[in-house]
Amino acid sequence: MTHIIVVEPGDGEADFIREGAFSPFWNPLSETRYSDPAHIPPWDWAERLDGWGWEFIRTVGNDGFAFIVLVPDSEGVDPMLRAMCRELIPCG
């Protein structure tokens, strides 16, 4: 089973928590937050989508459930989310 989250302008961390019960800025395994020098991104796979933005997959549990998150690189999208994606998801 898969849940797709398409980030839209104006969406923030609270929207991720409400829709997916997680924050893209927090890694519960390492207990680190983006901006912490020891932060490890909480996704399992990520890719830069040339000309559009980024895609990352976060699996939950061992039953195959995953969130596919699509983040457009566009005006109005959370600047911290865009900065994190630029920094941590290299161009393919």
PLY file of the C-alpha trace (Angstrom):
ply
format ascii 1.0
element vertex 92
property float x
property float y
property float z
element edge 91
property int vertex1
property int vertex2
end_header
0.00 0.00 0.00
1.25 3.47 -0.85
0.20 6.95 0.14
1.20 9.80 -2.18
1.79 13.26 -0.77
2.06 16.10 -3.28
3.39 19.20 -1.58
1.62 22.40 -2.57
2.48 26.05 -1.95
1.62 26.93 1.63
2.03 23.38 2.97
4.20 23.14 6.05
5.45 20.68 8.61
2.06 20.53 10.35
0.47 19.40 7.07
2.95 16.51 6.81
2.19 15.51 10.38
-1.57 15.69 9.77
-1.50 13.81 6.44
1.31 11.33 7.01
2.03 11.36 10.76
5.66 12.33 10.12
7.85 15.36 9.59
10.32 15.46 6.69
12.63 17.46 8.97
12.80 14.89 11.82
14.47 11.49 11.84
13.00 9.45 14.71
15.76 6.80 14.48
18.66 9.22 14.91
16.50 11.68 16.88
17.90 14.51 14.80
16.28 17.40 13.02
17.30 19.05 9.76
19.88 21.74 10.62
21.48 19.43 13.20
24.97 18.58 11.86
24.36 14.88 12.64
21.00 14.80 10.81
20.34 11.84 8.55
17.36 12.30 6.18
14.35 10.14 7.12
13.73 8.87 3.60
14.77 5.54 2.09
15.19 6.73 -1.49
15.29 10.15 -3.12
15.79 11.67 -6.56
15.92 15.08 -8.17
13.31 15.36 -10.92
14.95 17.68 -13.44
12.87 20.72 -14.23
10.25 19.96 -11.59
11.47 19.24 -8.06
12.17 16.19 -5.92
10.69 12.83 -5.05
11.43 10.82 -1.94
10.08 7.60 -0.51
9.70 6.87 3.15
8.81 3.32 4.11
6.95 2.64 7.33
7.22 -0.71 9.07
7.99 -4.05 7.45
4.72 -4.62 5.57
5.69 -2.60 2.48
3.68 0.54 3.28
5.35 3.68 1.98
4.83 7.37 1.48
5.85 8.81 -1.88
6.45 12.52 -1.43
6.61 14.90 -4.40
8.09 18.33 -3.70
7.93 20.90 -6.50
10.77 23.39 -6.72
8.45 26.34 -7.04
7.52 29.62 -5.44
5.44 29.29 -2.29
6.68 25.82 -1.31
8.18 25.78 2.20
11.66 27.35 1.80
13.22 25.07 4.44
11.85 21.98 2.65
13.23 23.20 -0.67
16.61 23.99 0.93
16.74 20.54 2.53
15.93 18.85 -0.78
18.53 20.92 -2.65
21.17 20.08 -0.08
20.44 16.41 0.52
19.04 15.14 -2.80
21.69 15.48 -5.50
20.93 15.85 -9.18
20.50 12.50 -10.91
0 1
1 2
2 3
3 4
4 5
5 6
6 7
7 8
8 9
9 10
10 11
11 12
12 13
13 14
14 15
15 16
16 17
17 18
18 19
19 20
20 21
21 22
22 23
23 24
24 25
25 26
26 27
27 28
28 29
29 30
30 31
31 32
32 33
33 34
34 35
35 36
36 37
37 38
38 39
39 40
40 41
41 42
42 43
43 44
44 45
45 46
46 47
47 48
48 49
49 50
50 51
51 52
52 53
53 54
54 55
55 56
56 57
57 58
58 59
59 60
60 61
61 62
62 63
63 64
64 65
65 66
66 67
67 68
68 69
69 70
70 71
71 72
72 73
73 74
74 75
75 76
76 77
77 78
78 79
79 80
80 81
81 82
82 83
83 84
84 85
85 86
86 87
87 88
88 89
89 90
90 91
